[in-house]
């Protein structure tokens, strides 16, 4: 194995902190967005799954994988709109992986 590969593998993994996680309604869609910061001294990979529940479809929550290369001290910013045709009430989205958190949004019926 080349020396540079060994050096990369021996570095500690980066550490991320969730800076924000928001859910808002825009027209008939829910817009989810988050920001996370690499608070370590190492470059590395951010990897997380974002889950959007669909309570009117049996066992079919929507998940989105977010993967980015992030420099030491850098940040990940992400947003996406989700349709609300299969959701009612207050919905709790969650993110798990490099960071963990929840965001709630009221979806009109």
Residue, then its C-alpha position, 0 to 999 in steps of 0.5 A: x500500500x502506498x505511503x500516502x494511502x496509509x497516511x490518509x487511513x491513519x488520520x482521525x475521522x472528521x467531526x461535524x456539528x449541526x449548525x441548523x436544520x429547518x423545515x418550512x412550507x413553500x406552496x404545497x411543498x416542504x422545504x428542508x435545509x440544514x448546515x453542518x460544520x466540520x469542527x475538526x482539523x481534518x478534511x473528510x467525508x460528511x455522510x448522513x441520511x435525511x428521512x421525510x415521513x409519508x404517513x399515508x403510504x404504508x412503510x414508505x418513508x422517503x430517505x435521501x443520502x447526503x455525501x460531501x467532501x468537506x475541508x477542515x473548518x468547512x461546512x456542508x449546506x443542503x436543501x431540498x423540497x419534498x411533496x406533501x401529498x402523502x403527509x398530513x398534520x405536523x411532520x417530523x423530519x430527521x437526519x442521522x449520520x454525520x450529524x443528528x437532528x429533527x425538524x418539524x413542519x405543519x402540513x395542511x390537509 
